[in-house]
Amino acid sequence: GYTIVPKTTKHVIKQRLRWNGGLFENSYWFRSLIFNKKYGNLGLFILPINLIWSGVTVFITILSLRDLFKNIYYDARDLVITNFDWGYFFNNKLQAITTINVNELTIISLISLIMFLSFYYLMSKRVKLNIKESISSYVLLPFYFTVFLMLNAISIILSPIYLMKKGGKPWLTDKT
């Protein structure tokens, strides 16, 4: 199979809504396949991993947003408390950069990164990517683990609304 690569963010979100909607729709219709060894890899691996990964993606995004808003709140509070002493604020930020904050988000992110890099390494060897293609892919990793995961999490959260709105329309249409 192949897919037509979307050219805009709007089309990526629509594609992900269709894909995630299809995953949840098919998982509901064929729920008897999930963890059923009679159906081989589909039942034991593919469906469960896709469902688990959808949950992990939403979980990581929620934790990231929680940490982001918490940091914004604490930064604003510190600025007010110090009467907007920017020197103290930036000094405090530089000291914070040198410490590693290990929490559940850090651990899940590290595990995801290791899994992704291992998979990427094995697949790049299999398809015989040249060095330029490999390097450009590694440069895009920060984008993948931030922006793309958050867009995907949003599409996972919105996919039930998409499914209700779709209302039995066929998957294949002329419009994207």
C-alpha positions as CSV (number, residue, x, y, z in Angstrom):
1,G,0.0,0.0,0.0
2,Y,1.0,3.6,-0.3
3,T,-0.3,7.0,0.7
4,I,-0.4,10.4,-0.9
5,V,1.7,12.7,1.4
6,P,-0.4,15.7,2.5
7,K,0.9,19.0,1.5
8,T,-0.5,21.2,4.3
9,T,-1.1,21.0,8.0
10,K,-4.8,21.0,7.4
11,H,-4.5,18.0,5.2
12,V,-2.3,16.2,7.7
13,I,-4.9,16.7,10.4
14,K,-7.7,15.4,8.1
15,Q,-5.6,12.4,7.2
16,R,-4.9,11.6,10.8
17,L,-8.6,12.1,11.7
18,R,-9.4,9.5,9.0
19,W,-6.7,7.1,10.1
20,N,-7.3,7.4,13.8
21,G,-11.1,7.3,13.2
22,G,-10.6,4.1,11.2
23,L,-8.4,2.6,13.9
24,F,-11.1,3.2,16.6
25,E,-14.0,2.2,14.3
26,N,-12.3,-1.0,13.2
27,S,-11.2,-1.7,16.8
28,Y,-14.8,-1.4,17.9
29,W,-16.2,-3.5,15.1
30,F,-13.5,-6.2,15.4
31,R,-12.9,-6.0,19.1
32,S,-13.0,-9.8,19.3
33,L,-9.7,-9.9,17.4
34,I,-7.8,-7.9,20.0
35,F,-5.4,-10.1,22.1
36,N,-6.9,-13.2,20.2
37,K,-4.0,-15.5,19.2
38,K,-6.3,-17.1,16.6
39,Y,-5.8,-14.0,14.4
40,G,-2.0,-14.0,14.6
41,N,0.0,-10.7,14.4
42,L,-3.2,-8.6,13.8
43,G,-4.9,-9.7,17.0
44,L,-1.8,-10.1,19.2
45,F,0.4,-7.2,18.0
46,I,-0.9,-4.7,15.4
47,L,-4.3,-3.7,16.9
48,P,-3.2,-3.6,20.6
49,I,0.0,-1.7,19.8
50,N,-1.9,0.9,17.7
51,L,-4.4,1.4,20.5
52,I,-1.8,1.6,23.2
53,W,0.3,4.0,21.1
54,S,-2.7,6.2,20.6
55,G,-3.2,6.3,24.4
56,V,0.5,7.0,25.0
57,T,0.5,9.8,22.5
58,V,-2.4,11.5,24.2
59,F,-0.8,10.9,27.6
60,I,2.5,12.4,26.6
61,T,0.8,15.4,25.1
62,I,-1.3,16.0,28.2
63,L,1.8,15.8,30.4
64,S,3.7,18.1,28.1
65,L,0.9,20.7,28.1
66,R,0.6,20.4,31.9
67,D,4.3,21.0,32.3
68,L,4.3,23.9,29.9
69,F,1.4,25.7,31.6
70,K,2.9,24.9,35.0
71,N,6.2,26.5,33.9
72,I,4.5,29.5,32.5
73,Y,2.6,30.0,35.8
74,Y,5.8,29.7,37.9
75,D,7.7,32.0,35.6
76,A,5.0,34.6,35.8
77,R,4.8,34.2,39.5
78,D,8.6,34.6,39.9
79,L,8.6,37.7,37.8
80,V,5.8,39.3,39.9
81,I,7.5,38.3,43.2
82,T,10.9,39.8,42.1
83,N,9.2,42.9,40.8
84,F,10.1,41.9,37.2
85,D,13.9,41.5,37.9
86,W,14.9,40.1,34.6
87,G,18.5,39.5,35.7
88,Y,17.4,37.2,38.5
89,F,14.8,35.5,36.2
90,F,17.4,34.7,33.4
91,N,20.0,33.6,36.0
92,N,17.5,31.3,37.5
93,K,16.6,29.9,34.1
94,L,20.2,29.2,33.2
95,Q,20.7,27.3,36.5
96,A,17.6,25.3,35.8
97,I,18.9,24.3,32.4
98,T,21.9,22.6,34.0
99,T,19.7,20.2,36.1
100,I,17.9,17.3,34.5
101,N,14.3,16.9,35.6
102,V,13.5,13.2,35.7
103,N,9.7,12.6,35.8
104,E,7.2,10.3,34.1
105,L,7.3,12.4,30.9
106,T,11.1,12.2,30.7
107,I,11.1,8.4,31.1
108,I,8.3,7.8,28.5
109,S,10.0,10.2,26.1
110,L,13.3,8.5,26.5
111,I,11.8,5.0,26.0
112,S,9.9,6.3,22.9
113,L,13.1,7.9,21.5
114,I,15.1,4.7,22.0
115,M,12.4,2.6,20.4
116,F,12.1,5.0,17.4
117,L,15.8,5.3,16.9
118,S,16.2,1.5,17.0
119,F,13.4,1.0,14.5
120,Y,14.7,3.8,12.3
121,Y,18.2,2.3,12.3
122,L,16.9,-1.2,11.4
123,M,14.7,0.2,8.6
124,S,17.3,2.5,7.2
125,K,19.7,-0.5,6.9
126,R,16.9,-2.6,5.3
127,V,16.0,0.1,2.6
128,K,19.6,1.1,2.2
129,L,19.2,4.9,2.8
130,N,22.2,7.0,1.8
131,I,24.0,9.1,4.4
132,K,22.3,12.4,3.3
133,E,18.8,10.9,3.7
134,S,19.7,9.4,7.1
135,I,21.1,12.7,8.4
136,S,18.1,14.7,7.2
137,S,15.8,12.3,8.9
138,Y,17.6,12.6,12.2
139,V,17.5,16.4,11.9
140,L,13.7,16.1,11.7
141,L,13.4,14.1,14.9
142,P,12.8,17.0,17.3
143,F,9.9,18.1,15.0
144,Y,8.5,14.6,15.0
145,F,8.7,14.3,18.8
146,T,7.1,17.7,19.5
147,V,4.8,19.2,16.9
148,F,3.8,16.1,15.0
149,L,3.0,14.1,18.2
150,M,0.9,17.0,19.5
151,L,-1.0,17.3,16.2
152,N,-1.5,13.5,16.2
153,A,-2.8,13.6,19.8
154,I,-5.3,16.4,18.9
155,S,-6.5,14.2,16.0
156,I,-6.8,11.2,18.3
157,I,-8.9,13.2,20.7
158,L,-11.1,14.7,17.9
159,S,-11.5,11.4,16.0
160,P,-14.7,10.4,17.8
161,I,-16.3,13.8,16.7
162,Y,-15.0,13.1,13.2
163,L,-16.6,9.6,13.3
164,M,-20.0,11.0,14.4
165,K,-19.8,13.8,11.8
166,K,-18.8,11.3,9.0
167,G,-22.1,9.5,9.5
168,G,-21.5,6.6,7.1
169,K,-19.8,8.4,4.3
170,P,-17.4,6.2,2.3
171,W,-13.7,6.5,3.0
172,L,-12.6,7.1,-0.6
173,T,-13.7,10.4,-2.0
174,D,-12.4,12.8,-4.6
175,K,-11.8,15.5,-2.1
176,T,-9.0,15.3,0.5
